[in-house]
Amino acid sequence: MPPAKSGPGQKVAQSLVRLRVLAVEVLAQAGNSKGPLEEAMTTVLSRDSGATFQEFDRSWIFELCSGVLRYRGRLDFMIDTYSLKKKPTGEIRRFLQTGVFQLLAQDTPAALVVSECVQAIREMDGDAPSKFANAILRKVADSREQWQNWKVSEHSPFEEQLAWCSLPEWLFKKLRKERGSPWTFAFAEAVLSRPNLWYRSGDEITILHDGFRGDEPSGYVQDISNQLLVKEVVSTIEERGWKNPRILDLCSAPGGKALGLASAGYSVTATDINEERLSKVRENADRLGLTDRITVTSHSMVWDSPETYDLIWIDAPCSSTGIIRKHPEIKWNRGWHDVERLALQQEELLHWAESHLAPGGLILYSTCSMLKLENEPKLGTGLRVIKGAEWVPQSEPKGDGIHAIWIEAVKSGAQI
């Protein structure tokens, strides 16, 4: 098959059939490793050192794989709808997922999608599986518009609600119970789309619609929800009248929070338990000329120190259910046991922060989770929540799902 057409300055080194085969391998690797999609892609593409992968090749594979992971619940439901006698598994199902995703969510010509998938399956698995796949894909193609307009309600069968939302069952049930069906449907639909790439340079915030060109002014990528939270932190500091507050960014990497506060003129101590990721904070601070305001310190030094702070920001490790649009593999790789395990870490961080809070100080506890257990943590009797904020993907400005609460020490004689 001839190489695909590419945009200006782009060159395709592999045929799209070959790229589809690699995409299926990436999906398998991501499922087996339970790690980030980017790592799975690097692993697969590095196996063949003689292969040439241009930027278009990599982008095409990543777009296809991330799309499959976002829509996987719907894709499997559609595949199974037309697989009456035998449900496909393994590699065949993954090939079908790539084709059905393109038919459902892209404007790629149906004939081209079917042809590429069938050819790839024939080359990898033989004639019989390719004929089976051809039949399934043609049925989907014939009903393409119907599936694209498919909607559900809280009165639809449970299996249809679950498939349409394209969420694992445990997460769908939790969100529906805690937030209701309308919220869950809106959230599930919002995270099917590609996230915007928000770029901050000084006080200017832009969306990089075409990705990086290489000529952007000095700045950094930070999702708009996080930027709004930084803005609220700055406003709170100003409301308190703090001139030179002692600020600790306890879970700092890769540094967006510290960079935002430093850009606003505040000095920040930044640390993270992951030393490799903490190095990114140093690199970003140095690149943006903010090393005079950001002090990067090892986690052990901060944790074992008696130092107290006016503001301790805990951007807690969490299930990351608020950023599954950006990292769709998360929703298939996490389970409720992970949420419970992380909740224990969150409690430990809050307990430490309570003992290192200066008189009159504040703790900002934030997560990129949409779950109550992580967003309503157990607090010691010496702490109380004074206000909260939340941004969700289905509402403007349609950034990441971020939840935050402000916590202060209970004053003597005060009522919680």
N, C-alpha and C positions, 0 to 999 in steps of 0.2 A: 504494500500500500504506500502511496507517495506521502512524503512528509506533510504535516499540516501547515496551513498558511499562518504566518505570524505577523505581528505588528511591526511598525517602523523600528529598525535597529535590532530586531529580534531574529533569531535563527533557530530552527528546529533541527536537532541532530538525530532524533529518533522518530520512527513512525508512531502514529497514535495507537496502533495496535500494540506495539512494544511498550509504550507508556502505560497503557491500560493494564498490561500484565504486571508491570512494576507497581502500579497503584494497588492492585489486588495483593501483591506481596507486602506492601506497606501496611495495608489494613490488617493482614494476618499478623504481622510483627507487632503492630500497636495493640491488637487484642491479646496476644500472648505475653507481651512484656508489661502490660498495664501502665506503661509510661507515656510521656508526651508524644504526640504525633510527630513533632519535628525530629525527635530522637529516632523514632521508628523509620522515618524517611531517610535519615542520614545512614542508619545501619544498612538498609536495603540498597541504597544507591552506591555505597562504598564497597559492596561485595564484588562488583565488577570494575576493577581498576582501569580496564581498557575502554570502558564506555565513556562517551562524551555527552554531558548533560548541560545544555545551554539553559539560560535563565527561563526561557519559555517552557522547556521540558519540566523543570522543577516546579514552576508555578502551576502548570497544568496538572501535574500529579497531586500537588498539595491541595489545589482547589477541588479536585475530584474527591480525594480522600476526606477532607474536612466536610464537604457537602454530604457525603454518604453518612458520616458520623452524626451530623446534625439531623438528617432526615431518616435515620435508620429504622425507627419504629414504623413510620409510614411505608418505607420501602419494603420491609419484611411483610407487612400486612398485605400490600399489593401483590407481592410475589406469591404469597400463600393463597390469596384469593383465586389465582389462576392455576395453582398447583394442586389439583383436586386429588390425584392418586398418590403422589409422592412429593414430599416437601424437600427441596434441594438443600444441601448442607455444604459446609466447607468452602472450597475454592469456587465451585459453581455458584453458590449463593452470593459470594462476594463479587463475582463477575456480573451477576444479575443486578446486584445493588448499584454498581457503577452505572449500568445502562438505565435502570429505572430512575435513578436520581437525575440523570440528564434529561430524560423524557418528562419528569415531573417538574424540575426546578430550573432547567436551562432552555434556551431556544435553539439548541442544536437540532438539525433536521433528523426526524425519526429514522429515516432510511439509513442515514450515516451511523447513528447510534447502534441500530440493530446489526448492521453489517460488521462494524468493528468488534462488537461483543461476540457475535457468532464466530467470526474468524479467529479471535483470540482463544475462545473455548475449543474450537476445532483443533487448533495447533497444540493446545496444552492437554486436552482431555479426550479428543476423538470426535467422531461423527455423531454418535448417539446423544451425548450431552449437548452438543451444539444444536442439534435439531430440537431438543427439548427447550433449550434457551431461546431459540428462534421463535417457537410457538408462544412462550410466555411474553417475550418482548413485543411481539406483534399484537398480542391482545392488549397489553398496556398502551402501546402506541395508538391503537384504534379507539381507546377510551381516554386518551391523554387529557383532553379538555375537561372531561368529567372529574378525573382525579385532581386536576389542578384547582377545580372549584369546590372540592370536597370540604364540607363543614360538619361539625358535630355540636351537640348541646349536652347539657347535664342529663338529659333524658335519653340520650343515645346509649346503646349497649356499652357496657364497661370496656370490652375489648376494643371497640371503635374509638372511644375517648382516649384510651391509653395509646393506641397506635397513632392517632392523629396528633397527639401531643409529643410523640416521639421522645418519651421519657422512660427511664426504668420504672418498673411498677412501684418499688418502694418510695421513690421520690415523688411520683405522681400522687400516690395516696397521701403522703405527708403534706405536700403543698395544698392539695384539695381540702384536707381536713383543717389545716391551719389558716388558710387564706380564702378558701371557697373556690368553686368551679370557675366562675368568670375570670377571677384573677389568674388562676392556673392556666386557663386556655389562652389568655392574652400573653402571659409570660412565655408559654411554650411556643406560640407562634412567633413572638419577637426574636427568640434566640435561634430561629431557623435561618435568619438572614446573616450576611457577613457583617462583622463589626466595622465601624468607621475607625480609621487610623488618625487619632488626634495628636497634634504636634504643638508643643509649647515653646515659644522663643520670647524670652522676656515676659511681657504682659500680653503678647499676641497669641491667640489660640486659633489654629487652622485645622482643616481636615485634608489629609493627603489622599485625594481621591485616586490618584494613579500610583500610589506608593512613593518611595523615595526617588527623587531625581538626582540627588547628589549636590544640588546647589541651594539647599535650604539654609537659612540663617542658623547660627549656633543655637541648639535647643535640645529637647528630648521628647520622646513619646510618652504620653501619660493619658490614660482614658479620661474622658470628660467628667465622669462621676467622681473620680479621685481628685481631679482638679477643683471641682466644686467643694469637695470636702476640705481640701487644703485652704480654699478661700474662707470657708466657715471657721476653720481653726484660727486663721489670721484675725477674723472679725471678733472671735471670742477673746483672743489675747488683747485686742484693742479695747474691748468692752471692760475687761478687767483692769485696764490701765497699767499692765505690766510693761516696763520699759526694757529691761534686759532679762527676760525670763530664762531659767535653766530648763532647757527642753531636751528630752530623751526620746529618740525614735528607736524603740526597742526591737522591732522586727523590720528593719530598714530596707533590706535588699529588694530590688536593685537600686533604690534610692530616690524614687520620685517624690515621696513625702518630704524627705529632708531637703531635696533640691528646691521644692516649692517654698518651704519655709525660709530657706537661706536666700532665695531670690527676693523674698519679701523683706529681707533685712535682719532676720533673726539668726542667732547662733544655735547650732544643733549638735548634740552628741548622737552619732548613729552607730548602731551595732546590729548584729544578726548572728544567730547560732551557726549558720552555714558560712564558713569562712570563704569558700569559693565564690558564693554569691555576694558576700560582703566586699570582695575585691571590685565588683562592679560599681559599688557606691563610691569607692575611691577613684576609679577611672572616670566616672561621670562628674564627680566634684572637681577633679583636676581639669577635665576637658572644658568645663563651663566656668573655670576660674573662681570656684566657690570654696576652695580649700581653707580659706581664712575664716569661713563661717561654719563649715562642717568638719567636725572632729570624728574621724572613724576609729572606733575602739573595739578591741576583741570582746566577744560576748562574755568570756570568763572574767575579764577585768571589770566589766560593768556589773555583772551578776554578783560578784564577791565583794564589791565595794559598798561602803556605808553611805555613799553620796546620795543626797536627796534632790528632787527636781520639782519645779513648779508645774511642769506639764510632762506627763508620760504618755506617749502615743503607742498603744498596742494595736498594731495592725495584725491581728492574730492569725496563726495558721488555722485553716478551716477547710471545710468540704469543697469550697470554691464553686458552689452551685450557682452563684451569681454571675460567673464568667464562662458558662458553658457555650455561649455563642462564640467566644474567642478560642476556647479550648474544648471542643465538643466531645473529645475522648473522655473527659472527666466524668460525664454522666453515666458512661458505661463501665468505668473502671472503679467507681466508688460505691460503697454500700453503707447501710445504716451503722454497721459496726465501726466504720471509719469515723462517722460523725460522733459517736459516743467516745471513741478513743481521743479524738481531737478536743472534745469538750473538757477532758481531764487536763490537757495541756493548757487550754485557755484559762481554766481555774487556777492553775499554778502560776501563770503569768500575772493574773490579777492579784493573787496573794502576794507575790513579790512586789508588784507595783504599790500596793497599799503600804507596805513597810518602807518604801523609798519615796513617799510623797511628802513634799514640804508642806508646812502649815499653810492652808489656804490654796493648796495646789489642786490640779485637776488631772484625772485620767481620761484619755480618749480611747475608747475601745471600739475598734472597727473590724468588720469582716467583709469578705465578698461572698457571704452565704445568704440564702433566703430562708433558712430554717430557724425555728424558734429556739431550739436547744442551744444553738451557737450564738444567737442574737439576744437572748435573755439569760445570760450566765448567772450562776449562783454567786452572790456577793457576800463577803464577810459582813458581820454586824457593824463594822466600822465604816462601811461605804454605802452610798445611795446614788441612784440615777437621778439626774436633774433635767436632762433633756435628750432628745434623740433626733436622728435624721435618716432618711433612706432615699435612695435612687434606684429605680428598677428599669430593666431594658425596654419595657413596653410604654414607658412614659418619657416625654421630652426631658432632657436632650437625647434620650435613648442610648445611654452609655452602659457601663457594666452595672450589675446589681451590687450595690454597696449599702451596708447598714452600719450605723454608728450610734453610740451612746456616750454622753458625758457623765462622768462619775466624780463625786467629791467625797471627802471624809465627812462623816457625821459629826456635827459639833456637839459639844457637851450639852446634854439636856434636850437636844433636838429630837423630833419625832420622825421616824422613817416613813 
